[in-house]
Amino acid sequence: MIKVNRTSVQGSSGKTGSRTNRLSRRQSIWGLVFLSPWLIGFFAFQLLPILATIFLSFTNYNGNVTFKLGNFKFVGFANYTRITTDPNVLQALRVTLKFAAIAVPLGLVVPLLFALLVNSKHLIGRNFFRTLFYLPSVIPVVAGAMIFNGVLNAQSGWINQLLALFHIPGPRWFSDPNWAVPALNLIALWGVGNPMIIFLAGLQNVPTEIMEAATIDGASGIQRFWYVTIPLISPVIFYNLTLGVINGFQYFIPAMLIGGINGNPQGATLTYNLQFYREAFVFSEMGYASVMALILFVIIMICTTIMFTWGQRRVYYAGGEK
């Protein structure tokens, strides 16, 4: 009979457990070390500003005094009550919704068409056109807005001159309130290179055997695109849709450069972010602007929540999940 020394077995297991605990602690420490840049950035540039915005929304802080607790006067929900009756905020929200209603569909359809074009094997010089369509995305937004300010000029802009060749009177893009938002949407289309590249990556990941099977079954090109390609790239469509909605509500720089801080003409380019900028840095109403920032945050959160709820039923993933 073989006798087992329990003391030696327990000692061996205890040493093994101790080494395992030390290794686990060491891995946890190194994990925190590598995560520390992100954690510092999150707390310093995201969490703390959000908490400060919530705090300022209950005060009348104007930004002209030192950021100390004694320099704030708490006004309760006065800023929240004021925003419900402010005609400028309501006008800015209408302009933003109108812009987003046009920009989001165009931001999906146009880059998808470009991606289909440059993905075609029959297109000569595909790499050239891919570079050509993507190039505007690397041009600064300010430069692009200044370029379009001349392109859409009512008198000397080349778009109106081109329309004049066909005896079509060109619109007063940035002088007519009815055409200001469509003009801003044309500027937004200047940067469709990024979603085009994402769509192109999605199209190139569509399995060729599925397309060949659909062709053998007699599906036409439109049927293959609608019933095969669209479902297979639905995660890419959903991704671009989410970014498009968020960017649509945050549209700011071209509107300010084209229409100025007053949103000319007649407030037609006064987007929500531009009104938020006016309240914070022109009128020095930091407390009131904080409420506007929180309202925008809530609107975007509601929209993204609705889209993710819808996406769970409509988006197809390769693993078979929706």
C-alpha positions, -999 to +999 in steps of 0.1 A: +000+000+000+013+034-010+009+061+017+003+097+006+017+125+027-012+149+030+010+177+043+032+176+013+002+176-011-014+205+007+018+224+007+023+218-030-013+230-038-009+260-015+023+270-033+006+265-067-024+286-056-001+313-043+019+315-075-014+316-095-026+345-073+006+364-078+005+359-115-032+370-116-023+402-096+006+409-119-015+405-150-042+428-135-016+455-126-001+454-161-036+455-176-044+486-157-010+501-167-018+496-204-054+509-199-043+539-179-040+563-210-076+555-220-088+557-184-071+591-179-085+604-212-120+591-203-121+607-169-104+639-179-120+646-213-154+627-211-167+619-177-156+651-159-169+674-187-202+656-187-205+661-149-194+697-152-221+703-179-248+688-157-236+710-128-235+742-149-270+736-163-284+745-129-264+778-126-261+812-143-224+808-149-213+831-178-176+820-182-163+855-173-153+846-138-130+821-122-143+785-121-149+784-084-179+772-064-185+807-049-188+822-084-219+803-092-255+812-085-279+783-086-311+789-106-327+755-103-346+745-134-349+780-148-326+772-177-346+741-185-378+761-185-363+788-207-353+764-234-389+752-240-400+787-250-368+800-267-377+807-304-341+806-315-336+771-301-368+759-317-357+774-350-323+759-348-338+725-340-360+727-370-331+736-393-311+707-379-339+682-384-344+695-419-307+691-427-305+656-412-336+645-430-318+652-463-282+645-453-287+610-437-303+593-468-279+610-492-250+600-469-260+564-475-271+563-511-244+584-527-214+566-511-230+532-518-234+541-554-198+552-556-187+520-538-206+499-564-190+518-592-154+515-580-160+478-570-170+469-606-145+448-624-154+464-657-144+499-646-111+510-661-088+528-637-106+517-605-078+527-582-078+561-597-115+566-591-112+552-556-085+578-549-105+606-566-137+599-546-118+596-513-095+626-517-121+652-506-123+635-472-087+644-464-093+681-472-100+702-441-137+711-435-129+748-435-112+746-469-141+726-483-166+751-470-147+780-486-144+762-519-182+756-520-189+792-510-174+801-544-188+770-563-224+779-552-221+816-557-253+828-573-235+850-599-201+834-606-205+799-593-198+772-619-230+752-610-252+782-618-231+788-649-236+752-660-273+755-655-273+787-675-260+767-705-294+749-705-313+781-699-321+771-663-320+799-638-297+790-610-309+794-574-295+819-549-280+791-528-268+811-498-291+841-502-324+823-505-337+807-472-354+779-492-321+769-508-297+773-478-302+738-463-299+720-497-267+740-502-254+728-469-263+692-479-242+696-511-213+706-489-218+676-467-216+653-498-181+666-503-169+642-476-185+609-486-152+593-492-151+577-457-184+559-459-176+550-495-145+531-483-165+514-456-191+503-481-164+491-505-149+469-478-184+455-471-190+448-508-157+430-512-165+407-483-197+395-500-191+358-508-188+352-545-203+317-543-235+332-530-237+357-559-229+329-584-256+307-569-281+335-572-270+340-609-275+303-616-310+305-601-319+332-626-317+363-604-312+395-623-286+421-613-312+442-594-325+411-576-290+401-566-283+435-553-315+438-533-319+403-520-283+393-516-259+422-514-280+445-492-287+419-465-250+408-465-238+444-461-265+454-437-240+457-407-220+482-428-252+501-437-262+502-401-228+515-390-229+543-416-265+551-407-256+555-370-226+578-378-247+598-403-274+605-377-249+615-351-229+637-375-262+652-388-272+665-354-237+678-348-233+698-381-216+730-373-185+743-390-197+748-426-230+764-413-210+789-393-186+797-421-213+801-447-241+818-427-221+834-399-230+833-363-265+847-371-273+818-394-280+839-425-300+841-446-329+848-421-318+820-398-319+793-425-284+780-416-288+784-378-282+748-368-286+736-333-248+734-327-245+770-341-271+782-316-253+764-288-221+781-298-238+815-298-252+810-264-219+798-249-193+820-266-211+850-280-237+857-253-216+841-225-246+820-212-226+790-202-254+776-179-280+779-206-257+764-232-250+735-209-288+727-210-286+728-248-257+704-248-276+680-225-307+682-247-286+674-278-271+645-259-305+631-250-318+635-286-288+616-300-292+589-273-328+584-281-321+582-319-293+557-315-314+536-291-342+534-316-318+525-344-301+498-323-335+484-314-345+484-350-311+470-360-315+439-339-344+428-361-331+440-395-293+437-395-280+404-407-247+390-394-226+362-409-231+341-378-268+340-384-277+364-356-298+396-360 
